[in-house]
Protein backbone atom coordinates (compact mmCIF):
# COMPACT_ATOMS: atom_id res chain seq x y z
CA UNK A 1 0.00 0.00 0.00
CA UNK A 2 1.33 3.47 -0.85
CA UNK A 3 1.91 6.06 1.88
CA UNK A 4 0.82 9.70 1.70
CA UNK A 5 1.43 12.86 3.71
CA UNK A 6 -0.42 16.16 3.68
CA UNK A 7 1.38 19.29 2.61
CA UNK A 8 2.09 21.91 5.23
CA UNK A 9 -0.64 24.54 5.29
CA UNK A 10 -1.48 27.53 7.43
CA UNK A 11 -5.01 28.13 8.70
CA UNK A 12 -6.75 30.47 11.11
CA UNK A 13 -8.73 28.60 13.76
CA UNK A 14 -11.20 29.33 16.53
CA UNK A 15 -12.82 26.89 18.98
CA UNK A 16 -16.38 25.98 17.93
CA UNK A 17 -18.62 23.02 18.74
CA UNK A 18 -20.03 20.83 16.00
CA UNK A 19 -23.55 22.16 16.72
CA UNK A 20 -22.40 25.79 16.53
CA UNK A 21 -20.62 25.10 13.24
CA UNK A 22 -23.77 23.55 11.77
CA UNK A 23 -25.79 26.56 12.93
CA UNK A 24 -23.17 28.93 11.48
CA UNK A 25 -23.43 27.16 8.11
CA UNK A 26 -27.24 27.11 8.25
CA UNK A 27 -27.34 23.32 8.39
CA UNK A 28 -29.44 21.01 10.53
CA UNK A 29 -27.30 18.81 12.76
CA UNK A 30 -27.74 15.19 11.65
CA UNK A 31 -29.46 13.09 14.32
CA UNK A 32 -26.50 10.68 14.48
CA UNK A 33 -23.95 13.42 15.30
CA UNK A 34 -23.06 14.80 18.74
CA UNK A 35 -23.50 18.57 18.66
CA UNK A 36 -21.50 18.98 21.87
CA UNK A 37 -18.34 17.68 20.16
CA UNK A 38 -15.51 20.14 20.71
CA UNK A 39 -13.65 21.30 17.66
CA UNK A 40 -12.41 24.24 15.62
CA UNK A 41 -13.68 26.25 12.70
CA UNK A 42 -10.82 26.62 10.22
CA UNK A 43 -10.36 29.36 7.65
CA UNK A 44 -7.98 28.26 4.91
CA UNK A 45 -5.78 30.63 2.84
CA UNK A 46 -8.25 30.21 -0.04
CA UNK A 47 -11.06 31.55 2.18
CA UNK A 48 -12.71 28.12 2.44
CA UNK A 49 -14.06 27.29 5.89
CA UNK A 50 -14.26 23.85 7.46
CA UNK A 51 -14.66 22.24 10.85
CA UNK A 52 -12.25 19.85 12.55
CA UNK A 53 -12.81 17.75 15.67
CA UNK A 54 -10.56 18.88 18.54
CA UNK A 55 -8.40 15.73 18.62
CA UNK A 56 -7.77 15.84 14.86
CA UNK A 57 -7.00 19.55 14.97
CA UNK A 58 -4.53 19.17 17.84
CA UNK A 59 -2.73 16.30 16.12
CA UNK A 60 -2.59 18.07 12.73
CA UNK A 61 -1.80 21.68 13.62
CA UNK A 62 0.73 23.53 15.77
CA UNK A 63 0.17 27.15 16.83
CA UNK A 64 2.57 29.65 15.26
CA UNK A 65 4.09 32.16 17.63
CA UNK A 66 5.50 35.49 16.62
Secondary structure, 3 states (H helix, E strand, C coil): CCCCCCCCCCEEEEECCHHHHHHHHCCCCCCCCCCCCCEEEEEECCCCEEEEEHHHHHHHCCCCCC
